[in-house]
Amino acid sequence: MTALDPVSPAPLTDAGLTPYHAVRRSWSKLTPTATATAVIIGVGGLGHLAVQVVKATTAAKVVAVDTRPEALELARRLGADVTLRPGDGVAEVVRDETRGRGADVVVDCVGNDETLALAASVARVLGDLTIVGLGGGRLPVSFFAMPFELSVQTTYWGSRPELVEVLALASRGSLHTEVTRFSLDDVAQADRRLEEGTLTGRAVVTP
């Protein structure tokens, strides 16, 4: 293990712990088989760590979905096996990658109407769909609206023991936090970039 500087692990208390908790609760669905697949929707502050958590703690194939080319490039660098934009026929590609079954686990790090609909379309029967993003979307629920016996859940943050596990992964080099540093004088700029959606990863403000 290597020592962590204060800046890099700072986002792990939120952006690392939240997706770790979401993925951890679905470990039983990500067994080491040739078809175990996780779909991560949104490769931002949470999603880029969700990709790494799946790769570091399971043997599952990772499909990352985002609208931004730079986010997809980041996902590839961090270990995603397949990267797609929403218009790339995501559901069809996931079916092809999983021999027609669909994804075992879907983690939606956006949570708007479009991403929730996409999440339901790629999940398999008896799969897990976890909503992490706070996009304010709604997922219509009816008998034929989603795969049979799909478990849909929200999640929020995680536990202290899980944070210890996250920090241990980071100290072993299994988690990389994409960080943009800002000084206290540049807080307004950081806020503006977050609002514009032009910031990849997490902003860290240092004295």
C-alpha positions as CSV (number, residue, x, y, z in Angstrom):
1,M,0.0,0.0,0.0
2,T,1.1,3.6,-0.7
3,A,0.4,6.7,1.3
4,L,-2.4,8.9,-0.1
5,D,-1.9,12.7,-0.4
6,P,-4.8,14.7,1.1
7,V,-6.1,15.9,-2.3
8,S,-6.6,12.7,-4.3
9,P,-8.6,10.8,-1.7
10,A,-10.7,13.8,-0.6
11,P,-13.6,12.9,-3.1
12,L,-13.6,9.3,-2.0
13,T,-15.6,10.1,1.1
14,D,-18.5,10.8,-1.2
15,A,-17.8,10.1,-4.9
16,G,-16.0,6.9,-4.0
17,L,-18.1,5.7,-1.1
18,T,-21.5,6.2,-2.8
19,P,-20.9,4.0,-5.9
20,Y,-18.9,1.5,-3.8
21,H,-21.9,1.0,-1.6
22,A,-24.2,0.7,-4.6
23,V,-21.9,-1.9,-6.3
24,R,-21.2,-3.8,-3.1
25,R,-24.8,-4.6,-2.4
26,S,-25.0,-6.2,-5.9
27,W,-21.9,-8.3,-5.6
28,S,-24.0,-11.5,-5.6
29,K,-25.2,-10.6,-9.1
30,L,-21.7,-10.0,-10.4
31,T,-20.3,-13.5,-10.0
32,P,-17.2,-14.5,-11.9
33,T,-18.9,-15.9,-15.0
34,A,-18.3,-15.2,-18.7
35,T,-21.6,-13.2,-18.9
36,A,-21.6,-11.1,-15.7
37,T,-22.0,-7.5,-16.9
38,A,-22.4,-4.2,-15.2
39,V,-23.6,-1.0,-17.0
40,I,-22.6,2.3,-15.6
41,I,-24.6,5.2,-16.9
42,G,-22.9,8.6,-16.5
43,V,-19.1,8.7,-16.2
44,G,-18.8,11.9,-14.1
45,G,-17.7,12.4,-10.5
46,L,-19.5,9.3,-9.3
47,G,-19.5,7.2,-12.5
48,H,-15.8,7.2,-13.2
49,L,-15.3,5.7,-9.7
50,A,-18.2,3.3,-10.2
51,V,-16.4,1.9,-13.3
52,Q,-13.2,1.3,-11.2
53,V,-15.1,-0.2,-8.2
54,V,-16.7,-2.9,-10.5
55,K,-13.3,-3.7,-12.1
56,A,-11.5,-3.8,-8.8
57,T,-14.0,-5.9,-6.8
58,T,-15.6,-8.2,-9.4
59,A,-14.8,-10.1,-12.6
60,A,-17.7,-8.4,-14.5
61,K,-17.5,-6.8,-17.8
62,V,-18.2,-3.1,-17.6
63,V,-20.2,-1.1,-20.2
64,A,-19.9,2.7,-19.6
65,V,-22.5,5.1,-21.1
66,D,-22.1,8.9,-21.4
67,T,-22.9,11.6,-23.9
68,R,-19.5,13.2,-23.7
69,P,-16.5,11.8,-25.7
70,E,-14.0,12.9,-23.0
71,A,-16.0,11.0,-20.4
72,L,-16.0,7.9,-22.5
73,E,-12.2,8.2,-23.1
74,L,-11.8,8.5,-19.3
75,A,-13.9,5.4,-18.8
76,R,-11.7,3.5,-21.3
77,R,-8.6,4.6,-19.5
78,L,-10.0,3.4,-16.2
79,G,-10.9,-0.1,-17.4
80,A,-14.3,0.0,-19.1
81,D,-14.6,-2.9,-21.6
82,V,-17.2,-1.2,-23.8
83,T,-18.0,2.6,-24.0
84,L,-21.2,3.9,-25.7
85,R,-23.1,7.1,-26.3
86,P,-26.9,6.9,-25.7
87,G,-27.6,7.0,-29.4
88,D,-25.3,4.1,-30.2
89,G,-28.0,1.4,-29.8
90,V,-27.0,0.7,-26.2
91,A,-29.7,-1.9,-25.5
92,E,-28.8,-3.8,-28.6
93,V,-25.1,-3.7,-27.8
94,V,-25.6,-4.9,-24.2
95,R,-27.8,-7.8,-25.5
96,D,-25.0,-8.8,-27.9
97,E,-22.4,-8.5,-25.2
98,T,-24.5,-10.7,-22.8
99,R,-25.8,-13.3,-25.2
100,G,-29.2,-11.8,-25.1
101,R,-29.6,-11.8,-21.3
102,G,-29.1,-8.1,-20.5
103,A,-27.0,-6.5,-17.8
104,D,-26.8,-8.2,-14.4
105,V,-26.4,-4.8,-12.6
106,V,-27.1,-1.3,-13.8
107,V,-25.9,1.7,-11.9
108,D,-27.5,5.0,-13.0
109,C,-25.3,7.9,-11.9
110,V,-27.5,10.4,-13.6
111,G,-31.1,9.6,-12.7
112,N,-33.1,11.6,-15.2
113,D,-36.0,10.3,-17.3
114,E,-33.8,9.3,-20.2
115,T,-31.2,7.5,-18.3
116,L,-33.7,5.6,-16.1
117,A,-35.6,4.5,-19.3
118,L,-32.2,3.4,-20.7
119,A,-31.3,1.5,-17.5
120,A,-34.6,-0.4,-17.5
121,S,-34.1,-1.3,-21.2
122,V,-30.6,-2.9,-20.7
123,A,-31.2,-4.8,-17.4
124,R,-31.9,-8.5,-17.3
125,V,-34.6,-10.6,-15.7
126,L,-33.7,-10.8,-11.9
127,G,-31.1,-8.1,-12.3
128,D,-30.4,-5.0,-10.1
129,L,-31.0,-1.4,-11.1
130,T,-29.6,1.1,-8.6
131,I,-30.4,4.8,-8.9
132,V,-27.4,6.8,-7.6
133,G,-27.8,10.1,-9.6
134,L,-30.2,12.8,-8.4
135,G,-31.4,13.8,-11.8
136,G,-35.1,13.9,-10.6
137,G,-36.3,11.4,-13.2
138,R,-39.2,9.0,-12.9
139,L,-39.2,5.3,-13.8
140,P,-42.7,4.1,-14.9
141,V,-43.6,0.9,-13.2
142,S,-46.1,-1.6,-14.6
143,F,-46.1,-5.3,-15.2
144,F,-44.6,-5.1,-18.7
145,A,-42.6,-1.8,-18.3
146,M,-39.3,-3.6,-17.2
147,P,-37.8,-7.0,-17.0
148,F,-39.6,-9.5,-14.8
149,E,-38.4,-9.5,-11.2
150,L,-35.9,-6.6,-11.7
151,S,-34.9,-5.1,-8.4
152,V,-35.0,-1.3,-8.4
153,Q,-33.4,0.6,-5.5
154,T,-32.1,3.9,-4.6
155,T,-29.0,4.3,-2.4
156,Y,-27.4,7.0,-0.4
157,W,-23.7,7.3,0.6
158,G,-22.4,4.3,2.6
159,S,-21.0,3.1,6.0
160,R,-17.8,3.9,7.8
161,P,-16.4,0.3,7.3
162,E,-17.1,0.6,3.6
163,L,-15.1,3.9,3.6
164,V,-12.2,2.0,5.1
165,E,-12.5,-0.5,2.2
166,V,-12.6,2.3,-0.3
167,L,-9.5,3.9,1.1
168,A,-7.7,0.5,1.1
169,L,-8.5,0.1,-2.6
170,A,-7.2,3.6,-3.3
171,S,-4.0,3.0,-1.4
172,R,-3.4,-0.2,-3.4
173,G,-3.7,1.8,-6.6
174,S,-7.1,0.2,-7.6
175,L,-9.0,3.5,-7.5
176,H,-7.9,6.7,-9.3
177,T,-9.8,9.9,-8.6
178,E,-10.0,12.3,-11.5
179,V,-9.4,15.7,-9.8
180,T,-9.3,19.3,-10.9
181,R,-7.8,21.5,-8.3
182,F,-9.0,25.0,-7.5
183,S,-7.7,27.6,-5.1
184,L,-10.0,29.4,-2.7
185,D,-9.9,32.4,-5.0
186,D,-11.3,30.2,-7.9
187,V,-14.3,28.7,-6.1
188,A,-16.7,30.7,-8.3
189,Q,-15.0,29.2,-11.4
190,A,-15.3,25.7,-10.0
191,D,-19.0,26.2,-9.3
192,R,-19.5,27.6,-12.8
193,R,-17.8,24.6,-14.5
194,L,-19.9,22.2,-12.4
195,E,-23.1,24.0,-13.5
196,E,-22.0,23.9,-17.1
197,G,-21.1,20.3,-17.0
198,T,-17.5,20.9,-18.3
199,L,-15.7,19.4,-15.3
200,T,-14.6,15.8,-15.6
201,G,-14.3,14.0,-12.3
202,R,-14.3,16.0,-9.0
203,A,-13.4,19.5,-8.1
204,V,-11.1,19.9,-5.0
205,V,-10.6,23.3,-3.4
206,T,-7.3,23.7,-1.6
207,P,-6.0,26.7,0.5
